[in-house]
Amino acid sequence: MRRAARTCFLVAALVAVWQGAGIAQPSQDPAAEPPAPPVTSPQHLAHEPQTPAPAQPQGHQHHPAPQSPPGQTQAPAHAHDAPFGGVVPPITDEDRAAAFPDVEGHTLHDRAVHYQVLMDQFEWSGGNGGVTAWDNTSWIGGDVHRAWFRTEGDVVDGHVEAADVHVLYGKAISPWWDLVGGVRQDMRPGPARTWAAFGIQGLAPYWFEVQATGYLGAEGRTHARVEVEYELLLTNRLVLQPLVELEVYGKADPERRIGAGISSLETGLRLRYEIRREIAPYVGLSWERAFGGTADYARDDGESVSHLRPVVGLRVWF
């Protein structure tokens, strides 16, 4: 009995080894070709469901199916084989232009009319009976074409000491710069003067705001004014604003007590607190100095050629 049992056990082990030899696969190098499909024993084939081969379209049975390289997906050969049942159309120049628009320029909305009124300085300082000064810049128009209005002046001891008004047409030549041209009218000091004005204004690199304007007047008079200012954000509401303004005249104007060459230089430093973006009280210092013939006229009239004044004021825009 024991010898018969051992014989049956040995036969069963040999059958198991023979069946496993058909399933086991030898290890291969990953860089070698893909392994062949496993060999299935006839016993397994009898119990596995058979999957029918996909039918080929009529007229193509005699063509061999194309083979794709390992790791690549074969492109659909027919329209009904493509994703969503259609062929992807070729990319055109119009598609590329729509996908990659020109982002260097800025979008224009020139048909809409907007406006801004900015009272950059409306301030008071002590000395000489009190000095009240204003500096206003306003505009109305679109992104490209605008009408500009500027005015500035001083009132000393209740009398207007200096005042001028600009009415200008401006055209944007870039996202940051405008060309302007128009008329300037001086009311004070001395007799009124009318000037033809032309210039450029805008935002220079590093966020410097620049106004450079030239003027042509009667009797060959010429004048140039350059103003540069900067806004330094100390906190979200506290802003420090330095300013420099230089004026140059081509010829002397004794009636207005202005000499030829560099006439005056004005600098200021103002610290404002924006209660709202549109309303900001400020304090600061303003220093003005006359040069050349203008300083000589001031000395002849018994006036000082330089003034340093503390100022307090309000900046408003809407």
C-alpha atoms as one frame of an Amber mdcrd trajectory, in Angstrom:
protein
   0.000   0.000   0.000   2.756   2.405   0.877   4.579   1.689  -2.369   1.343
   2.385  -4.389   0.705   5.651  -2.538   4.259   6.829  -3.220   3.846   6.019
  -6.884   0.599   8.050  -7.127   2.199  11.017  -5.332   5.197  10.956  -7.687
   2.951  10.862 -10.762   0.911  13.844  -9.464   4.081  15.872  -8.827   5.387
  15.205 -12.331   2.074  16.324 -13.858   2.148  19.554 -11.804   5.743  20.284
 -12.861   4.890  19.663 -16.518   1.891  22.029 -16.399   3.911  24.739 -14.585
   6.664  24.520 -17.161   4.245  25.739 -19.821   3.191  28.816 -17.774   6.460
  29.988 -16.228   8.493  32.526 -18.235  12.207  33.068 -18.048  13.419  36.517
 -16.909  14.540  38.782 -19.723  16.557  41.952 -20.063  14.260  45.063 -20.039
  16.099  46.380 -23.108  15.340  43.212 -25.084  12.290  42.638 -27.236   8.844
  42.249 -25.585   8.192  38.692 -24.232   6.137  36.272 -26.306   2.585  35.497
 -25.152   2.353  32.655 -22.611   1.656  29.132 -23.790  -1.596  27.841 -22.370
  -2.226  24.210 -21.792  -5.036  22.439 -23.692  -6.865  21.918 -20.407  -7.012
  25.729 -19.836  -8.014  26.460 -23.400 -11.007  24.228 -23.050 -12.358  26.326
 -20.146 -11.427  29.902 -21.238 -14.001  32.012 -23.184 -12.979  32.711 -26.753
 -13.009  36.386 -27.894 -13.876  36.782 -31.572 -11.368  38.736 -33.672 -12.552
  42.243 -34.749 -14.016  42.304 -38.214 -12.150  44.372 -40.807 -13.941  46.736
 -43.193 -14.889  45.360 -46.574 -12.171  45.584 -49.184  -9.288  45.598 -46.695
  -9.136  41.966 -45.545  -6.167  41.244 -47.759  -4.085  44.145 -46.351  -1.949
  43.309 -43.319  -2.604  45.443 -40.240   0.167  48.047 -39.726   2.373  47.540
 -36.710   3.243  50.436 -34.347   6.618  50.668 -32.647   6.616  49.729 -28.948
   5.472  52.667 -26.725   3.680  54.534 -29.540  -0.004  54.740 -30.326  -1.079
  54.159 -33.889  -3.042  57.062 -35.416  -6.596  56.252 -36.572  -6.661  55.268
 -40.221 -10.279  56.227 -40.869 -12.636  59.001 -39.814 -14.833  56.646 -37.780
 -11.738  55.424 -35.868 -10.720  58.977 -34.715 -11.730  60.275 -31.262 -15.341
  61.480 -31.110 -15.919  60.046 -34.582 -14.113  62.755 -36.615 -10.743  63.678
 -38.118  -8.760  66.442 -36.345  -8.399  69.294 -38.868  -4.963  70.718 -39.623
  -3.828  73.843 -37.708  -4.078  77.044 -39.753  -2.475  80.485 -39.376  -5.809
  81.830 -38.105  -5.805  79.217 -35.335  -2.279  80.180 -34.303  -3.158  83.891
 -34.272  -6.212  83.204 -32.082  -4.224  81.032 -29.670  -1.266  83.435 -29.378
  -2.539  87.043 -29.611  -0.208  90.035 -29.525   0.201  90.828 -25.832   2.873
  93.516 -26.277   0.379  96.291 -26.993  -2.574  97.367 -24.841  -6.256  96.950
 -25.583  -7.898 100.120 -26.841 -11.413 101.246 -26.005 -11.244 104.592 -27.746
 -14.978 104.853 -28.379 -15.690 105.154 -24.650 -15.332 108.653 -23.155 -13.747
 108.953 -19.711 -12.441 111.829 -17.611 -10.347 112.644 -14.567  -9.935 115.777
 -12.475  -6.764 115.758 -10.350  -5.991 118.535  -7.880  -2.446 117.360  -7.246
  -1.638 120.309  -4.988  -3.964 122.579  -3.079  -1.857 123.880  -0.221  -1.146
 126.698   2.196   2.127 127.904   3.694   2.990 130.641   6.164   5.150 133.734
   5.630   4.569 136.837   3.513   0.977 137.020   4.732   0.294 133.410   3.767
   0.668 131.717   0.382  -1.996 129.553  -1.233  -0.922 127.461  -4.221  -2.730
 125.113  -6.590  -1.738 122.678  -9.345  -4.505 120.983 -11.310  -4.385 118.528
 -14.232  -7.590 117.241 -15.855  -8.490 115.366 -19.022 -11.462 114.011 -20.940
 -11.526 111.600 -23.878 -10.623 108.043 -24.836  -7.508 105.913 -24.662  -5.861
 107.566 -27.681  -7.337 111.049 -28.109  -7.840 113.350 -25.131  -8.344 116.994
 -24.256  -6.063 118.146 -21.425  -6.517 121.076 -19.047  -3.752 122.304 -16.743
  -3.624 125.243 -14.399  -1.316 126.329 -11.578  -0.605 129.481  -9.626   0.032
 131.247  -6.318  -1.991 133.667  -4.237   0.096 135.818  -1.864  -1.546 137.953
   0.781  -4.862 137.753  -1.055  -3.467 138.752  -4.477  -2.779 136.486  -7.437
   0.992 136.556  -7.910   1.315 133.936 -10.677  -1.243 131.987 -12.715  -1.315
 130.153 -16.043  -3.759 127.907 -17.930  -3.121 125.237 -20.586  -5.658 123.831
 -23.047  -4.065 120.942 -24.956  -4.891 118.121 -27.334  -3.145 114.851 -26.519
  -2.582 111.714 -28.586  -1.204 108.461 -27.179   1.901 107.287 -29.051   2.548
 104.283 -26.778   0.941 102.697 -23.728   2.929 105.096 -21.508   3.415 108.352
 -23.458   1.271 111.131 -24.963   2.155 113.897 -27.376   0.393 117.155 -26.503
  -0.093 120.463 -28.274  -2.242 123.541 -27.715  -2.283 126.958 -26.072  -1.016
 128.368 -22.789  -2.187 131.651 -21.316  -0.222 133.503 -18.587  -2.290 135.909
 -16.476   0.365 136.857 -13.925   2.959 138.211 -13.251   3.013 141.346 -15.404
   1.106 141.617 -18.664  -0.700 138.575 -20.058   1.208 136.370 -22.493  -0.091
 133.780 -24.966   2.046 130.841 -26.004   1.791 127.965 -28.443   2.560 124.806
 -26.460   3.828 121.399 -27.533   5.445 118.566 -25.599   5.398 115.047 -24.251
   4.139 113.568 -21.010   3.931 110.130 -19.508   5.498 107.495 -17.322   9.254
 106.969 -17.672  11.090 103.781 -16.622  11.162 103.201 -12.858   7.773 104.960
 -12.556   8.874 108.585 -12.897   6.043 110.833 -14.068   7.380 113.336 -16.605
   5.994 116.498 -18.251   8.252 118.255 -20.756   6.676 121.184 -22.617   8.096
 123.803 -24.992   6.489 127.180 -25.769   6.649 129.734 -28.578   5.445 133.263
 -27.909   5.220 136.650 -29.573   8.371 138.585 -30.496  10.427 135.385 -30.724
  10.045 134.426 -27.094  10.714 130.805 -26.171  10.225 128.925 -22.965  10.667
 125.332 -21.725   9.353 123.666 -18.592  10.269 120.192 -17.307   8.555 118.597
 -14.324   9.446 115.201 -12.819   7.787 113.571  -9.838   7.814 110.179  -8.170
   5.510 108.409  -5.722   7.139 106.204  -3.092   4.663 103.889  -1.362   5.806
 103.662   2.277   2.704 101.768   3.408  -0.585 100.942   1.760  -1.839 104.475
   2.536   1.265 106.545   3.305   2.913 107.975   0.154   6.040 110.141  -0.157
   6.091 112.367  -3.267   9.283 114.184  -4.322   9.017 116.721  -7.167  11.419
 118.777  -9.300  10.446 121.546 -11.756  12.854 123.525 -13.967  12.043 126.548
 -16.177  14.219 127.999 -18.946  13.568 131.137 -21.082  15.163 131.951 -24.428
  15.165 135.718 -23.934  14.590 138.162 -21.113  11.164 139.627 -20.376  11.737
 142.700 -18.175   8.008 143.465 -17.892   7.481 140.124 -16.145  10.817 140.289
 -14.282  12.140 137.142 -15.969  15.709 136.777 -17.210  17.143 134.682 -20.046
  18.516 131.201 -19.438  17.652 129.067 -16.420  14.985 131.069 -14.646  13.926
 129.029 -11.622  14.170 125.647  -9.953  11.525 124.307  -7.597  11.757 121.145
  -5.517   9.335 119.721  -3.030   8.807 116.760  -0.735   5.267 115.937   0.372
   4.038 113.128   2.600   0.359 112.277   2.221  -2.042 109.900   3.929  -4.741
 108.482   1.677  -7.947 108.351   3.696  -9.379 107.103   0.453  -7.517 106.863
  -2.831  -9.349 110.005  -3.950  -8.748 112.096  -0.793  -5.342 112.552   0.831
  -4.180 115.324   3.193  -0.448 115.980   3.198   2.407 117.924   4.792   5.756
 118.795   3.273   8.473 121.235   2.335   8.789 123.369  -0.806  12.006 125.094
  -1.902  12.283 127.527  -4.824  15.368 129.281  -6.187  15.754 131.938  -8.886
  18.820 131.993 -11.169  20.541 134.314 -13.622  18.665 137.402 -14.752  15.547
 136.400 -12.818  17.568 136.411  -9.594  18.992 139.852 -10.520  15.469 141.241
 -10.981  14.482 139.831  -7.570  17.454 141.476  -5.864  16.701 144.798  -7.552
  13.141 144.596  -6.212  14.375 143.802  -2.711  13.108 140.227  -2.750  14.828
 137.003  -1.744  16.112 134.732  -4.500  15.214 131.528  -2.603  12.291 130.441
  -0.464  11.916 127.439   1.827   8.362 126.943   3.039   6.579 124.255   5.050
   3.273 123.392   3.417   0.060 121.660   4.384  -2.547 120.730   1.809  -5.039
 118.353   0.294  -4.784 116.132  -2.800  -8.102 115.237  -4.432  -9.124 113.452
  -7.621 -12.321 112.124  -9.129
